[in-house]
């Protein structure tokens, strides 16, 4: 508790009052791309699910359902980024562990022959965003009724710019 009190930039009592995020973010686990820094957000402002390759795996989709149905989040962003190692691995032919093969399977489903790494990363973000409504009735209904907007985006590490894709 003392470490928290000495190092937290936000009053813990304010955090204890709950959260009201403006966005639910599905992003890569890459340590170079912390979404709260990219978007200059503090605690309680952004609901996040992160995994290598920003894939829409079952628990990520369930977490997004929670964000939308319980926290009333109006926006989901699936954020890919330049030089993504998971997408690069999915594009490659090097042998992977069984668990890594499972991780890159949905990324491989998004790949288009002849795409560059950047195109594949952007396509993977679009594919992940599409999977949210394809695999969740909750998210599909919220999106159809106008209560939810889903977007895919790309963060360029070299420039610091985020663009919608």
C-alpha positions as CSV (number, residue, x, y, z in Angstrom):
1,X,0.0,0.0,0.0
2,X,2.8,2.4,0.8
3,X,4.5,1.8,-2.6
4,X,1.1,2.6,-4.3
5,X,0.6,5.7,-2.2
6,X,4.1,7.0,-2.8
7,X,4.2,6.3,-6.6
8,X,0.6,6.5,-7.9
9,X,0.0,9.7,-9.8
10,X,-3.7,9.6,-9.2
11,X,-5.4,9.6,-5.8
12,X,-6.2,6.0,-4.9
13,X,-9.5,7.2,-3.5
14,X,-10.5,8.5,-6.9
15,X,-9.6,5.1,-8.5
16,X,-11.7,3.3,-5.9
17,X,-14.8,5.2,-7.1
18,X,-14.8,3.1,-10.3
19,X,-14.0,3.5,-13.9
20,X,-15.7,5.3,-16.8
21,X,-13.5,4.5,-19.9
22,X,-14.2,6.4,-23.1
23,X,-12.7,3.5,-25.2
24,X,-12.0,-0.2,-25.1
25,X,-8.7,-0.9,-26.7
26,X,-7.5,-4.2,-28.2
27,X,-3.8,-3.7,-28.8
28,X,-0.6,-5.6,-29.0
29,X,1.4,-6.5,-25.9
30,X,4.6,-4.9,-27.4
31,X,6.2,-2.9,-24.6
32,X,7.0,-0.1,-27.0
33,X,3.3,0.8,-27.5
34,X,1.5,1.5,-24.2
35,X,-1.9,2.8,-25.4
36,X,-2.4,5.0,-22.3
37,X,0.8,6.9,-23.3
38,X,0.0,7.0,-27.0
39,X,-3.3,8.6,-26.3
40,X,-2.2,10.5,-23.1
41,X,-4.8,8.9,-20.9
42,X,-4.7,8.3,-17.2
43,X,-6.0,5.5,-15.0
44,X,-9.7,4.7,-15.5
45,X,-10.0,6.3,-18.9
46,X,-9.1,3.4,-21.2
47,X,-10.3,-0.3,-20.9
48,X,-7.4,-2.4,-22.3
49,X,-6.9,-5.9,-23.6
50,X,-3.4,-6.6,-24.9
51,X,-1.9,-9.6,-26.5
52,X,0.8,-10.2,-29.1
53,X,-0.6,-9.4,-32.5
54,X,-3.8,-7.7,-31.1
55,X,-5.9,-10.7,-32.0
56,X,-9.6,-11.1,-31.1
57,X,-9.3,-14.2,-29.1
58,X,-12.2,-15.5,-27.0
59,X,-11.3,-13.9,-23.7
60,X,-10.6,-10.6,-25.5
61,X,-14.0,-10.6,-27.1
62,X,-15.6,-11.4,-23.8
63,X,-13.7,-8.6,-22.2
64,X,-15.0,-6.2,-24.9
65,X,-18.5,-7.4,-24.2
66,X,-18.1,-6.5,-20.6
67,X,-16.7,-3.1,-21.5
68,X,-19.7,-2.4,-23.7
69,X,-22.5,-3.9,-21.7
70,X,-21.4,-3.1,-18.2
71,X,-19.1,-0.1,-18.5
72,X,-21.1,1.4,-21.4
73,X,-18.0,2.0,-23.5
74,X,-19.1,3.6,-26.8
75,X,-15.9,2.9,-28.8
76,X,-13.7,-0.1,-29.5
77,X,-10.3,0.4,-31.2
78,X,-8.2,-2.5,-32.5
79,X,-4.7,-1.0,-32.7
80,X,-1.9,-2.6,-34.7
81,X,1.6,-1.1,-34.9
82,X,4.6,-0.9,-37.1
83,X,7.2,-3.7,-36.9
84,X,4.8,-6.1,-35.1
85,X,6.7,-9.2,-34.3
86,X,3.6,-11.4,-34.1
87,X,2.5,-10.5,-37.6
88,X,6.0,-11.0,-38.8
89,X,6.1,-14.4,-37.3
90,X,2.7,-15.3,-38.9
91,X,4.1,-14.2,-42.3
92,X,7.3,-16.3,-41.8
93,X,8.1,-19.9,-42.1
94,X,10.2,-20.4,-39.0
95,X,8.9,-23.2,-36.7
96,X,7.0,-21.9,-33.7
97,X,6.0,-23.5,-30.4
98,X,2.4,-25.0,-30.3
99,X,1.2,-22.1,-28.3
100,X,2.7,-19.5,-30.6
101,X,1.1,-21.4,-33.5
102,X,-2.2,-20.9,-31.8
103,X,-1.5,-17.2,-31.3
104,X,-0.6,-16.6,-35.0
105,X,-3.5,-18.7,-36.4
106,X,-6.0,-15.8,-36.5
107,X,-3.3,-13.5,-37.8
108,X,-2.6,-15.9,-40.7
109,X,-6.3,-15.9,-41.5
110,X,-6.0,-12.1,-42.1
111,X,-3.0,-12.3,-44.4
112,X,-3.2,-11.4,-48.1
113,X,-0.5,-12.9,-50.4
114,X,2.0,-10.2,-51.6
115,X,1.2,-7.7,-48.8
116,X,4.1,-5.9,-47.1
117,X,4.6,-6.2,-43.3
118,X,2.8,-2.9,-42.9
119,X,-0.1,-3.9,-45.1
120,X,-0.4,-7.2,-43.2
121,X,-0.4,-5.4,-39.8
122,X,-3.1,-3.1,-41.0
123,X,-5.1,-6.0,-42.5
124,X,-4.8,-7.8,-39.2
125,X,-6.2,-4.9,-37.3
126,X,-9.1,-4.7,-39.7
127,X,-9.7,-8.4,-39.4
128,X,-9.6,-8.3,-35.6
129,X,-12.2,-5.5,-35.6
130,X,-14.4,-7.4,-38.0
131,X,-14.1,-10.5,-35.7
132,X,-15.7,-8.6,-32.8
133,X,-19.1,-8.3,-34.4
134,X,-18.8,-11.6,-36.3
135,X,-18.3,-13.6,-33.1
136,X,-20.2,-11.6,-30.5
137,X,-24.0,-11.0,-30.6
138,X,-23.6,-8.4,-27.8
139,X,-21.1,-6.4,-29.8
140,X,-23.0,-6.8,-33.1
141,X,-26.2,-5.6,-31.5
142,X,-24.5,-2.6,-29.8
143,X,-22.8,-1.7,-33.1
144,X,-26.0,-2.1,-35.2
145,X,-28.0,0.1,-32.7
146,X,-25.5,2.9,-32.8
147,X,-24.4,2.5,-29.2
148,X,-21.0,1.2,-30.3
149,X,-18.4,2.2,-32.9
150,X,-15.6,-0.2,-33.8
151,X,-12.5,1.1,-35.6
152,X,-9.1,-0.3,-36.5
153,X,-6.0,1.8,-36.3
154,X,-2.3,1.7,-37.0
155,X,0.4,3.2,-34.7
156,X,3.7,4.1,-36.5
157,X,6.4,3.7,-33.8
158,X,8.9,5.9,-35.8
159,X,6.6,8.9,-36.2
160,X,4.3,8.5,-33.2
161,X,1.2,8.9,-35.4
162,X,-2.0,6.9,-35.2
163,X,-4.1,6.5,-38.3
164,X,-7.4,4.8,-38.9
165,X,-7.3,1.9,-41.3
